[in-house]
Amino acid sequence: MNRVRINILYVYPALLLGGSEKQLYILLRHLDRRRYHPYVCCLLREGAVAGMIRGLGIEVINASLPSIYDVRAVGKIYRILKEKQIDIVQTCLFGFDLYTHIAARLSGVKGIISLRREIAVWKKPHHIIMQRIANMLADTVVANSRAVKDAAVCQERLPADRIMTICNGVEESAWTVLEPAGAARDELKLLKTDCVVGMISNFGALKGHRYFLDAARIIIGRRQQVSFVLAGSGPRREDAVAYARELRIDQHIRFVDSRPDVSKILAAFDIFAFSSIIEGFPNAVLEAMAAGLPVVATRVGGIPEIIDTEDKGILVEPRNAEELARAVERLIDDPGLRAAIGKSGQRSVIKRYAASRMAAAYAGLYERAAAGNNGETISA
């Protein structure tokens, strides 16, 4: 008797509290479990999202490899694929999925799907070579924005018709379960009379926190009753804290740790400002818009695909603190404009980026892969 459900193995380096891992969790929440039986494998280590996924009743397997380059990944993944009778493998390994793809081909799975979640300017020649070889073994490559797709076509020399686009999704709770603003501000020790400008993003070299802080300094010099929040974790957090002290604005900045309940942080904001230098398709911008916040964001990567008209948000050039400051000040000075942009952006996100829409697109891909129709390309 044929199995009713399609077995899918999702392979990630780790399950830390990041955008790609969060998108996996959202996808798994919305998959039809009567039709799909998901498993998740961490090659290196687990993380906060592993517990969230186990909370869905999904098995998380930790390969505990010492390095992403460890060739033993082939054997470990192969044994998992055989033991769980996997039909489809989906990798999100940022240029390191070669060994997983080899194991998947050897095991005879019906489909191999390779994700692109970022514009990977960090990749060195050996990463790109590994990825190009891995692409030969993949059936489908999925990008989460047109900008990410274009970058992969250029960097990996992939034909454009081999890459489909499925954009990130936002949970319905992002716009239906909103925290009281007063309680959120109390928790973050913010004055209820201040206009609060915030950003949620892990602290990395390409997130542009320095420009956010430079813009904050400019605004503090020209406006009163304004506070700023930077939420996230990462290797450059202490650098940002030190830079705020250097600018002598640290009394106006709240640094908040990463947490899964993003809505409790967003509820404290009046304006969401996003200063990234390079982006694929940021969850943070989607979530802020879904929460009804007016967004000022840099014109990079997939962000102009989200904010594609002026009524949905304000776009500024990256690395330009003065322009960022002026855009934020425009919203500080005009509560009516803040409300209008917030409502328009929220409507757009609900219509275009609901998690159910993303899950349906992946389900269609899985059905074609299981049927052996990997060559077809769709966009969502």
C-alpha positions as CSV (number, residue, x, y, z in Angstrom):
1,M,0.0,0.0,0.0
2,N,1.3,3.4,-0.9
3,R,2.0,5.8,1.9
4,V,-0.6,8.6,2.2
5,R,1.8,11.2,3.4
6,I,4.9,12.7,1.8
7,N,8.0,12.5,4.0
8,I,10.1,15.7,3.9
9,L,13.5,16.3,5.5
10,Y,14.5,19.9,6.1
11,V,18.2,20.4,6.6
12,Y,19.7,23.5,8.3
13,P,23.1,24.2,9.9
14,A,21.4,25.1,13.2
15,L,18.1,26.3,14.5
16,L,19.0,29.6,16.1
17,L,16.6,32.5,16.4
18,G,17.1,34.0,12.9
19,G,14.9,34.9,10.0
20,S,15.4,31.7,7.9
21,E,14.8,29.5,10.9
22,K,11.7,31.4,11.9
23,Q,10.4,31.0,8.3
24,L,10.9,27.3,8.6
25,Y,8.8,27.3,11.8
26,I,6.1,29.3,10.2
27,L,6.0,26.9,7.2
28,L,5.8,23.9,9.4
29,R,3.0,25.4,11.4
30,H,0.9,25.8,8.2
31,L,1.7,22.5,6.4
32,D,-1.1,20.0,6.1
33,R,0.2,17.3,8.4
34,R,-2.4,14.9,7.0
35,R,-0.5,15.1,3.7
36,Y,3.1,15.9,4.7
37,H,5.2,14.3,7.4
38,P,8.1,16.8,8.1
39,Y,11.4,16.0,9.8
40,V,14.1,18.6,10.6
41,C,17.9,17.9,10.8
42,C,20.5,20.3,12.3
43,L,23.9,19.5,10.9
44,L,25.9,21.4,13.6
45,R,23.7,22.2,16.6
46,E,20.3,23.0,17.7
47,G,19.0,26.4,19.0
48,A,15.9,28.2,20.3
49,V,13.8,27.3,17.2
50,A,14.4,23.6,17.7
51,G,12.3,23.7,20.8
52,M,9.6,25.6,19.0
53,I,9.5,23.0,16.2
54,R,9.4,20.1,18.7
55,G,6.4,21.9,20.2
56,L,4.6,21.3,16.9
57,G,5.2,17.5,17.4
58,I,7.9,17.4,14.7
59,E,11.1,15.4,15.2
60,V,14.3,17.3,15.2
61,I,17.5,15.3,14.5
62,N,20.8,16.7,15.6
63,A,23.7,15.4,13.5
64,S,26.2,17.1,15.8
65,L,28.9,17.5,13.2
66,P,32.0,19.5,14.2
67,S,32.0,21.5,10.9
68,I,29.7,22.2,8.0
69,Y,32.5,20.9,5.7
70,D,32.6,17.5,7.5
71,V,32.3,14.8,4.8
72,R,30.7,12.5,7.4
73,A,27.5,14.5,6.6
74,V,27.0,12.3,3.6
75,G,26.7,9.1,5.6
76,K,24.7,10.7,8.4
77,I,22.2,12.2,6.1
78,Y,22.0,9.1,4.0
79,R,21.1,7.0,7.0
80,I,18.4,9.4,8.1
81,L,16.9,9.5,4.6
82,K,16.7,5.7,4.5
83,E,15.4,5.3,8.0
84,K,12.7,7.9,7.7
85,Q,11.8,6.9,4.1
86,I,12.2,10.5,2.9
87,D,10.6,11.5,-0.4
88,I,11.8,15.1,-0.5
89,V,14.9,16.9,0.9
90,Q,14.8,20.7,1.4
91,T,18.1,22.4,2.2
92,C,18.9,25.8,3.6
93,L,22.6,25.7,4.0
94,F,23.9,28.9,2.5
95,G,26.4,27.4,0.1
96,F,27.2,24.3,2.1
97,D,24.5,21.8,0.9
98,L,26.7,19.8,-1.4
99,Y,27.1,16.8,1.0
100,T,23.4,16.8,1.8
101,H,22.6,16.8,-1.9
102,I,25.0,13.9,-2.5
103,A,23.4,11.9,0.2
104,A,19.9,12.6,-1.2
105,R,20.9,11.5,-4.7
106,L,22.4,8.3,-3.4
107,S,19.3,7.5,-1.4
108,G,17.0,7.9,-4.4
109,V,14.7,10.7,-3.0
110,K,12.1,12.0,-5.4
111,G,13.1,15.7,-5.1
112,I,15.9,18.0,-3.8
113,I,15.0,21.6,-3.1
114,S,17.6,24.2,-2.3
115,L,16.7,27.5,-0.8
116,R,18.2,31.0,-1.2
117,R,17.3,33.3,1.6
118,E,19.9,36.1,1.3
119,I,22.1,38.0,-1.1
120,A,25.3,36.2,-0.2
121,V,28.1,38.8,-0.8
122,W,30.1,37.0,1.9
123,K,30.7,33.9,-0.2
124,K,34.3,33.2,-1.2
125,P,35.3,31.3,-4.4
126,H,35.3,27.9,-2.7
127,H,31.8,28.5,-1.4
128,I,30.5,29.4,-4.8
129,I,32.2,26.4,-6.4
130,M,30.6,24.0,-3.9
131,Q,27.2,25.6,-4.5
132,R,27.5,25.3,-8.2
133,I,28.3,21.6,-7.9
134,A,25.5,21.2,-5.4
135,N,23.1,22.9,-7.9
136,M,23.8,20.1,-10.4
137,L,22.2,17.7,-8.0
138,A,19.2,19.8,-7.0
139,D,15.9,19.6,-8.8
140,T,14.6,23.1,-7.8
141,V,16.1,26.2,-6.3
142,V,13.7,28.6,-4.4
143,A,14.5,32.2,-3.7
144,N,12.5,34.3,-1.3
145,S,12.5,37.5,-3.4
146,R,13.3,38.6,-7.0
147,A,16.4,40.3,-5.7
148,V,17.7,37.1,-4.2
149,K,16.8,35.2,-7.3
150,D,18.8,37.7,-9.5
151,A,21.8,37.5,-7.2
152,A,21.8,33.7,-7.3
153,V,21.5,33.8,-11.1
154,C,24.6,36.1,-11.3
155,Q,26.7,34.5,-8.6
156,E,25.9,30.8,-9.2
157,R,25.4,31.0,-13.0
158,L,22.1,29.4,-12.7
159,P,19.6,29.7,-15.5
160,A,16.7,32.0,-14.4
161,D,14.1,29.4,-15.3
162,R,15.7,27.0,-12.7
163,I,14.8,29.3,-9.8
164,M,11.3,29.9,-8.6
165,T,10.3,32.6,-6.1
166,I,8.3,32.0,-2.9
167,C,8.3,35.0,-0.7
168,N,8.4,34.9,3.1
169,G,5.2,34.6,5.1
170,V,3.8,36.3,8.1
171,E,1.6,34.6,10.8
172,E,-1.9,35.9,11.2
173,S,-1.1,36.6,14.8
174,A,1.2,39.4,13.7
175,W,-1.8,41.6,12.9
176,T,-4.5,40.1,15.1
177,V,-2.8,39.5,18.4
178,L,-1.3,42.9,19.2
179,E,0.1,43.7,22.6
180,P,-1.0,46.8,24.5
181,A,1.4,49.6,23.8
182,G,1.5,50.8,27.4
183,A,2.4,47.4,28.8
184,A,5.2,47.0,26.2
185,R,6.7,50.4,27.0
186,D,6.6,49.7,30.7
187,E,8.5,46.4,30.1
188,L,11.2,48.2,28.0
189,K,11.2,51.2,30.5
190,L,10.2,53.7,27.9
191,L,8.3,56.9,28.6
192,K,4.7,56.7,27.3
193,T,5.0,60.3,26.2
194,D,8.0,59.7,23.9
195,C,7.8,58.9,20.2
196,V,9.6,55.5,20.0
197,V,11.7,54.6,16.9
198,G,12.9,51.0,16.8
199,M,14.6,48.4,14.7
200,I,14.6,44.6,15.2
201,S,17.6,42.8,13.6
202,N,20.5,40.6,14.6
203,F,23.6,42.6,15.0
204,G,25.8,41.9,12.0
205,A,28.2,43.8,9.7
206,L,25.6,44.3,7.0
207,K,22.6,45.4,9.1
208,G,23.7,49.1,9.3
209,H,23.2,49.7,13.0
210,R,25.9,52.3,12.9
211,Y,23.7,54.4,10.5
212,F,20.7,53.9,12.7
213,L,22.7,55.3,15.6
214,D,24.1,58.1,13.6
215,A,20.5,59.0,12.5
216,A,19.4,58.8,16.2
217,R,22.1,61.3,17.2
218,I,20.9,63.7,14.5
219,I,17.2,63.4,15.6
220,I,18.1,63.7,19.3
221,G,19.9,67.0,18.5
222,R,16.8,68.3,16.7
223,R,13.8,66.8,18.5
224,Q,12.7,66.2,22.1
225,Q,10.8,63.3,23.6
226,V,12.2,60.7,21.2
227,S,13.5,57.3,22.3
228,F,15.2,54.5,20.3
229,V,15.2,50.7,20.6
230,L,17.5,48.2,19.0
231,A,16.4,44.6,19.5
232,G,18.4,41.6,18.5
233,S,21.6,39.6,19.2
234,G,24.7,38.8,17.3
235,P,28.4,39.4,17.0
236,R,28.3,43.2,16.6
237,R,25.9,44.0,19.5
238,E,28.7,45.2,21.8
239,D,30.1,47.3,19.0
240,A,26.7,49.0,18.7
241,V,26.5,49.6,22.5
242,A,30.0,51.1,22.5
243,Y,29.2,53.3,19.5
244,A,26.1,54.6,21.2
245,R,28.3,55.6,24.2
246,E,30.8,57.2,21.9
247,L,28.0,59.3,20.3
248,R,26.8,60.2,23.8
249,I,23.3,59.0,23.1
250,D,23.3,55.8,25.1
251,Q,20.8,57.3,27.5
252,H,18.3,57.5,24.7
253,I,18.8,53.9,23.3
254,R,17.4,50.7,24.7
255,F,19.1,47.5,23.7
256,V,16.8,44.5,23.9
257,D,17.8,40.8,23.5
258,S,16.4,38.6,20.8
259,R,13.1,36.9,21.6
260,P,10.4,35.0,19.8
261,D,7.5,37.2,20.9
262,V,8.4,40.0,18.5
263,S,4.9,41.5,18.8
264,K,5.7,42.6,22.4
265,I,8.6,44.7,21.2
266,L,6.8,46.1,18.1
267,A,3.9,47.2,20.3
268,A,6.2,49.7,22.0
269,F,7.2,51.4,18.7
270,D,5.6,54.3,16.9
271,I,8.0,54.1,13.9
272,F,10.1,51.2,12.6
273,A,13.4,52.2,11.0
274,F,15.5,49.6,9.1
275,S,19.0,50.6,8.2
276,S,20.3,47.5,6.6
277,I,23.0,47.7,3.9
278,I,22.2,44.4,2.1
279,E,19.0,42.4,2.5
280,G,17.2,39.5,0.9
281,F,13.7,39.7,2.1
282,P,13.6,40.8,5.7
283,N,11.1,39.3,8.1
284,A,11.5,42.3,10.4
285,V,10.0,44.7,7.8
286,L,7.1,42.3,7.1
287,E,6.3,41.9,10.8
288,A,6.5,45.6,11.5
289,M,4.1,46.4,8.6
290,A,1.8,43.6,9.7
291,A,1.7,45.2,13.1
292,G,0.5,48.4,11.5
293,L,3.7,50.4,12.0
294,P,4.9,53.0,9.5
295,V,8.3,51.8,8.1
296,V,11.3,53.7,7.0
297,A,13.7,51.3,5.3
298,T,16.8,51.3,3.0
299,R,16.3,50.8,-0.7
300,V,18.2,47.5,-0.9
301,G,17.6,43.9,-1.9
302,G,14.0,42.7,-1.7
303,I,12.8,45.6,0.4
304,P,11.5,47.6,-2.6
305,E,9.4,44.6,-3.5
306,I,7.6,44.9,-0.1
307,I,7.4,48.7,-0.1
308,D,6.7,49.1,-3.8
309,T,4.5,52.2,-3.5
310,E,5.0,55.4,-1.5
311,D,1.9,54.8,0.6
312,K,3.3,51.6,2.1
313,G,6.4,53.1,3.6
314,I,9.4,55.4,3.0
315,L,12.5,54.2,1.3
316,V,15.9,55.8,1.8
317,E,19.4,55.2,0.4
318,P,21.7,52.9,2.5
319,R,24.6,54.3,4.5
320,N,22.9,57.7,4.6
321,A,22.2,58.7,8.2
322,E,20.9,62.2,7.3
323,E,18.4,60.9,4.8
324,L,17.2,58.2,7.3
325,A,16.9,60.9,10.0
326,R,14.9,63.2,7.8
327,A,12.5,60.4,6.9
328,V,12.0,59.4,10.5
329,E,11.5,63.1,11.5
330,R,8.8,63.5,8.8
331,L,6.8,60.7,10.5
332,I,7.5,62.0,14.0
333,D,6.1,65.4,13.0
334,D,3.0,64.0,11.3
335,P,0.9,61.5,13.3
336,G,-1.7,61.4,10.5
337,L,0.9,60.3,8.0
338,R,2.2,57.6,10.4
339,A,-1.3,56.2,10.7
340,A,-2.0,56.3,7.0
341,I,1.3,54.5,6.0
342,G,0.8,52.0,8.9
343,K,-2.7,51.0,7.7
344,S,-1.7,50.8,4.0
345,G,1.4,48.7,4.7
346,Q,-0.6,46.4,7.0
347,R,-3.3,45.8,4.3
348,S,-0.6,45.1,1.7
349,V,1.2,42.5,3.9
350,I,-2.0,40.8,4.9
351,K,-3.0,40.5,1.2
352,R,0.4,39.5,-0.3
353,Y,2.4,37.7,2.4
354,A,0.1,35.7,4.6
355,A,1.8,32.5,5.9
356,S,-1.0,30.4,4.4
357,R,-0.2,31.7,1.0
358,M,3.5,30.8,1.4
359,A,2.7,27.3,2.7
360,A,0.3,26.7,-0.3
361,A,3.1,27.6,-2.7
362,Y,5.5,25.1,-1.0
363,A,2.8,22.5,-1.0
364,G,2.3,22.9,-4.7
365,L,6.1,22.4,-5.2
366,Y,6.1,19.3,-3.0
367,E,3.3,17.7,-5.0
368,R,5.1,18.3,-8.2
369,A,8.4,17.0,-6.8
370,A,6.6,13.8,-5.4
371,A,5.1,13.3,-8.8
372,G,8.5,13.7,-10.6
373,N,7.6,17.1,-12.2
374,N,10.6,19.0,-10.8
375,G,11.3,20.8,-14.0
376,E,8.2,23.1,-13.8
377,T,8.7,26.6,-12.4
378,I,6.1,28.7,-10.6
379,S,6.2,32.0,-8.7
380,A,4.3,32.9,-5.6
